Amino acid sequence: MLGNPFLCDLSGLSFTPAQQKRIIRRIDIRVVLVLSLMYTSSLIDRIQIGLAMITGMGTDLHLTGAQYTTINAVFFAPYVLFQFPSTILLRIIGPKVFLASITLLWGLTTIACGFVRKYTDLIALRCVLGFCEAGFFPACLYLLSVWYPRYSLQKRNATLLTIGMVTSAFSGILAFAISHLGGHGTGGPSYWGKLINPTTGHHEPGIAGWRWIFIIYGTVTCLIAILSYFVLVDFPERIALGTAHKTTVQFLTKEEATWAIQRIQADRQDAMPTEFNLLTYLHNALDLKLWAFSLLILCQATVSYGIGFALPFLLTEGMKFSLPVAQCLCTPPYVLAGASTWLVAYYSDKWKLRSPFILVNSCLAMVGICLIGFVQNVGARYFGVFLAASTGLANAPCILTWQANNVRGQWKRALVSTMAVGSGAVGGVIGSLVFKPGDAPDYSRGIATCLVAKGLTIVIVLLLLWKFVRANRRAASGGRAIGGLVGFRYTL
């Protein structure tokens, strides 16, 4: 299959523009939308811990603020460690089997979180959840990059992230409704119920509302995993050669899949993966720009996760909103973030530019963070949440696409996807640790960390931009070809 000459000689293929649009639409549905659904379930299962905390979990499990911070942080240790083989396993096992299996596993783990008895149980399950989710996002990024050319990719990355963000934002409202199921359900041990008297340890009958949040969302995730097994598709070259895992629902013909490969080949001439070699794969890590992109993702994740984890506390303890109001107010900033993310992606792909959008968004995010941290007016602080969330999160697909655009070779792109998401997980650990409930109402430590992260983002982007402009000019004047391909230019 590797380097198959039939798939590299595509001159005989011809589809009308209308036929090409239909092929792209089918790819969007079966690749982007299915991955978005799975990604949404991973986000929801990951962030429900905060909503469960403020709907009774903290009281029932006798959790302190430090323990809650630890529960958030331990997720990321296995999440980082087990990401590196993910794109390799994706190639070996295939997307539908690999991604559906890990989705089912994290769904079952989420359900189990609804039946914990003590703090240590939750710690163990959060570690398992981190292990199960570790391979998903780098595999998603890599799978999208093999189906789409460079200047069609950011809209797809943005769609994946936007659907996940907006749906998970509304999950807070739904979680509040689910929490009212407290008291329903019978047949389990008494500690499943809401703790009524901490002194005597007496619980009310039934299952506590916060437990229902985990049970119901975990069950939905398991259903999504089963559905994805039947509809998620394989790599385009496997479909073209007839070696792909069969799907229940018809997807592309061999000719249509070959045309999809043609688009990639014309864009960057790396549509076909080379034979895997571990030393060559790891040698790619010597490229400094891969580490620069990873550091950008780390900074981005520090701010996004930090504000995301802290938002319920920012609203209740920092801005003094009641619990029901705070849960509702968690949603609007992320709805705006979804819209701004896709708008930035549309114009970024159209103009074939990434860095200007990252720079502008980072500056606006710093303004929003300053409003949250240094202004007393509640309305202004909440506006700061809108500004920080919408512009900050819009940078995520922009950075991820910028790195994919400027890396040639499937295995190198697989590595950079893994490095980026691993760095994002480290940023998640930082973000989960710097916003502490004890720092209310100003959360100065978390605010300062976010400002430093955004400032560092601006510096790194400017340095990369300087490097890419010089390399493009050198290549245009007949100097060293970029990535070993004459005519290839870095995306700015």
N, C-alpha and C positions, 0 to 999 in steps of 0.2 A: 504493500500500500504506500509506503513512504517514498516520495518522489515519483509517483506513478506518472509515466509520460502521457498516458491518456488524459489525465486530469490537468496536465500542464499545457496540452495543445487543445485550445478551446475555440479555435477560430471558426469551427463549423457551427457553433451554437448561435441561434438567433431567436430572440423573443421580442415581440412588439412592446412599446412602452406600457400599454394596458396590461399585458401579460406579466411584465416585470413588476408592476405595482401589485398585482394579485399575489405573486410569489413573495414579495417583501411583506405584504399584509399577513400571509400565512406564517411566515417566519416570526413576525412580531407577536402573533397570537400564541403560537406554540412554544416559543422560546422566552420572549420578554414577559408576557402576561403570566405564564405558568411560574417562571422564576420569581416574579413579583409577588405572586400569591404565597409562595413558599417563604420568601424573604419577610413578608408581612408577619407570617406566623412566628418566625424566629424573633423578630423585634418585639412583638406583643408578649411572647413567652418570657423574653428577657427583662422587659421593663415593668411587668405586672408586680414585681416585688415592691416597688414604691407605692403603688396603689393599695396593695395588700397591707402594707405597713400602716398606712393611715386609716384603714378600715377595720383595724382590730388585731392584726397579726402581732404587732409589737407588744400589745397588752397580754394577749393569750400566751405568747412564748417568752414573756418577761425580757424583751430585748432592750438593750441600751443603745444609745446613739452610736457608740463605738462598734458594737456588734452589728448594727445595720450597715455601717460602712464596710466592715469586713465581709459581710454577706455579698455586698455588691462587688468587692474587689476580688474575692476568690474565684469568681467566674472567669476572670481573664487569665489566670495562670495556665490552666489547661487549654484555654482558647488560643493562647499564643503558641504553646509548645506543640500542639497537634495540627497546626495549620500547614506546616512545611511539606508534608507528603500529600496534601489534599489534591493539588492539580495533577500530580503523578498518578494517584489512585483514580482520579476522574478519567484519565486516559486509559488506564488498564481495565477498570471495571465498567466504564460507560456512564454517561450522565444520569440516565433514568434510574438505574439500580443504585448507584452511589448516593445521589441526592435524595431519592425517595426513602432510602433506608435510614439515613441520618436524620431526616425530618421526622420519620416515625419514632425514632429513638428519643429525640428531644421532646416530642409530644407526650410520650409515656412518662418521661422525667418530670415534665410540667405537672401532669396529673398527680404524680407521687408527691410533689410539693404541697398538695392540698391535704395530705394526711400526716404531715410531720408532727412530732410530739415536742421536740425541743430544738434549741439553737443549733446543736451539732448535726442534727438530721438535715437541717436546711443547708448548712455549710457543705455537707457531703453531696447533696443533690445539686447544688449550684456548681460544684466542680464537675459533676457528671454532665450537667447542661452545657458547660463550657467546652467539654470534650466533644459532645455531640454536634454542637454548632460550629466548631472550629473550622471545619473544611468547607462550609457552605459558601460563604461570601467570596473567598478567592476563587473557588470553582465557578461561581456565577460570573465574575469579572472575566475570567479566562474564556468561558463558554461564549459569552457575548462577543468577545474580541475575535473569535474565530468565525463568527457568523456575519459580522458587519465590518465594512471598510472604515477608515479613520474618521471621516467627516460625516458619518451617519451614527457614530457610536455614542456621543454624549447624550443625544436625545434618548437613547435606549437606557443608558446608565441612569439618566435622570428619571425616566419613567419607573425603573425599578425602585429607586430610592424614594420617589415622590409617592407612589402607591403605598409603599411601606410606611412612610412618615405620616401621611394623612390618615390612613386606616388605623395605624397605631395610636394616633392622636384621638380619634373618636373612640378608641377602645377604652379610654379613661371614663368616658360617659357611660359606656356599656358596662364597664366594670362596677361603677357605682350602682347601676341598676341590679347587676348580678349579686352584689353584696347584700341586697335586700332579701335574697333567698335564705339568709341566715335563719336557722331554726328548722328548716326543712331537711328531710332525710333522716333515716333511723337505722338502727342495727349495728352501729359502730361503737367504739369505746367512748367514754364520757368526755375525754379531752378533745374530741372533734368539735364539741359545742363551744359557744362563746363563754369565756371566763367571766363569771358574775362576781365572785368573791375571791380576790387574790389571797386572802388570809386562810380561808378554808379550802381553797382550790375547787370550789363548786362551779360547775359549768351548766349552762342551760341545755335543754334537750336539742337534738338535731345536729346539723353541721353548721359551723360558723360561716358567716357571709364571705370572709376573705378566702376561706378554703374553696368555696364554690367558684371563685374567680379562677383559681388554678385548674380546678377540675374541668370546668366548661371550656376554657381556652385550650387546655391540653387536648381535650377530646376533639375539638375543631381541627387542631393541628394534625392529629392522627388521620382524620378524614381527608385533609389536604394531601398528606403523604400518599395515601392510597390512590387518590385521583391522579396525582402527578406521575405515579408509576405507569399509568395507562396512556398518558398524553404527552409527557416530556420526550423530546427527540434527541437523537445522537449527533455526533459530529458530521458536518456536511460531506466530507470526503468518504466517510463510511456509508452514508446513504447513497452517494454517487456510485460506489463500488458494490453496493448490495450486501455489505457486511455489517450493517447497523443492527442494533437490537430492534426487534419489531415492536411497533406501537399498535394499540387497538384502533386508534383513529388514523385514517390515511393522512399522510403529510405531503411530501414532495416526491415527484418522480425522479429517477436517476438524472435525467436531463436537466430538470429544474435545480437539483442540488449541485450539479456541475456548473450551472450558470452562477449560483451563489459563490462557488469557489472562484470563478472567473473574476468576480468583482474584487475579491481579496487579492488575487494574483495581480490584477491591473493596478491596485492601489499600493501594495508594498512588497509583492513577490515573495510572500512567505505563507501561502495558503496551505502548503503541505508540511506536516511536521517531519523533522529529521529523526533519525534513530536516536533514542534516549541514551545519553552517556552521563553518568553521575558526576564525573570530574568536570566535564564541559559545563554541565548544568550549574555546578557550584562555582565554577570559574567566572560565570557571569556576574557574580556578586562583587567582583573587583571593580566594576563600573561605578564610579562615584555618583553618577546622576541617579542611579537606582536608590542609593542611600539618601540623596537629597529629596527625592519624591517620597520616600518612606518617612522622612522627618516632617515633610509637609502634612502627610496623613496623620502622623502622631499629634502634631499641633492642632489640626482640625478636629480630631477625635477628642482631645482633651477638653476643648470648649464645648463641643456638641454633647458629649456624655456628661460632662460636669453640669451644664445647665439642664440637660434632660433629667438626670437623677435628682437634682436639687430643686427643680421647678415646683413640685408639690409643697416643699418646705419654704421656698421663697415666697409662695403665695399665702400660705397659712401662717407661718411664723414671722416672715419678713414684712409682708404687706397686710397681714391681719385679716385675710379673707376667711370666711367659714369653710368647713370641709366640703360641703356640697358645691358651694360657689367656686372653690379652688379647683375641684375636679373638672368642672365645666370650663373654667378659664385656662386649663392646660391645653385645650383643643385649638382655639383660634390661631395662636402663633404658628402652629404647625400646618394649619390649612394654608396660611399665607406663605409659609416656607415651601410647601409643595408647589404652589403656583409660581413663586419666584424661581425655584429650582428649574422648573421646566422652561420658563421664559428665558432664563440665562442659557440653558442648553440649546434652545432653538437658535438664538442669535450667535452663540459660540460656534455651532456647527455651520451655520450659514456664512459667517464671516471667516471661518477657519482660524479662529483665535481662541486662546485659553487664558494666557497670563493677565491681560488687562481686566478680565472679569474677576479673576482671583484677587487681584490687587484692590479693585474698587470694593468688592464684597468684604474683604478683610478690614478695610478702613471703616466701612459702615458698621461692621460687627463691633469694632472697638468703641464706636460711639454708643451703640446699644449697651455694651457691657458697662461703660462708664455711667450711663443713666441708671442701670440696675444698682450699681454699687455706691454711687456718690450723690444721688439725688434723693430727697426725702419725700417728694410728692408721689403718692401711690400711682396716679395715672401716668406720670412720666416714667416711673420704674416699669410699669407694665408695658408701656410703649417700647421701652428698652428691650424687654423680652421679645417683642415682635421683631424689632430690628436685628437683634443678635441671632435669633432663631432663623429668620428668613434669609438673611445674607450669609450667615455662617454656614447653614446647611446647603445652600446653593453652591458652595465651593466644593463640596464632597465629590459630586460627579465630575466637576470641572477638573479637579486635581487628578482623579482616577483616570479620566480620559486623556488628559495631557500626558501622563506617564505612558499609557498604552500607545498613544500616537507616536511617541518618540523612541520606541523600542522595537527593533526588528527581530524576527525569529520567534517561533512559537514557544520554545522552551524558555527562552529568556523572558518573554512576556508572561509565561506561567510563573516564573520565579518572582518577577517584580510584582505580580498580583498578590502572591503569597506574602512577600515582604511588606507590601503596603498595608494589607489587612492585619498582619501581625503587629506592625507599628501602630495601627489604629487601636488594636487591643491594648497595647501599652499605654496609649493615650487615654483609653477608657479607664484603666486602673488609676492613672493620675487624676482624671476627672472625677472618679468616684471617691477619691480620698481627700480632695482639696475643699469640697463643700461639706462642711461638718455641721450637723444641727446645732452644736454648741456655739457656732460662730454667728448665729442669728442675732440681730436682724440684718446686719450689713454684709456678712459673709466676705470679709476683706481678704482672707487668704485665697478663696476661690476666685474672686474678682481679679486679684493681682496675677494669679496664675494664668487666667484666660487672656488678660491683656499682654502678658509676656509671650504667650503662644501665638497670638495674632501678630504681634510685632515681629517675631521670628519668622513667621510665614512670609511677611512682606520682604524681609531681607533675603530669604532663600529664593523666592520667585525672581527678584531682581538679579541675583547672581546667575540663576539658570538662564534667564532671558539674555543676559550678557554673553554667556557661553554659547547659546544656540544661535544668536545673531552672528557671532564670529565664525562659527562652524559653517553656517549657511553661506556666508560671503566667501569663505575659503573654497567650499565645494563649487560655488557658482563660477569662480575664477579658474577652475581647472585643478584645484588642489585635491586633497584627500577626500575620497567619497565617504559619505556618512553611512555607517552601518554596512559598509561593503557594497552598497548599491548606488551606482551612478544615477543621478537624477533625484535621489531621495533628499528631502529637506526636513529639518526639524519644524514642528508646529510651534509657533510662538504664543 
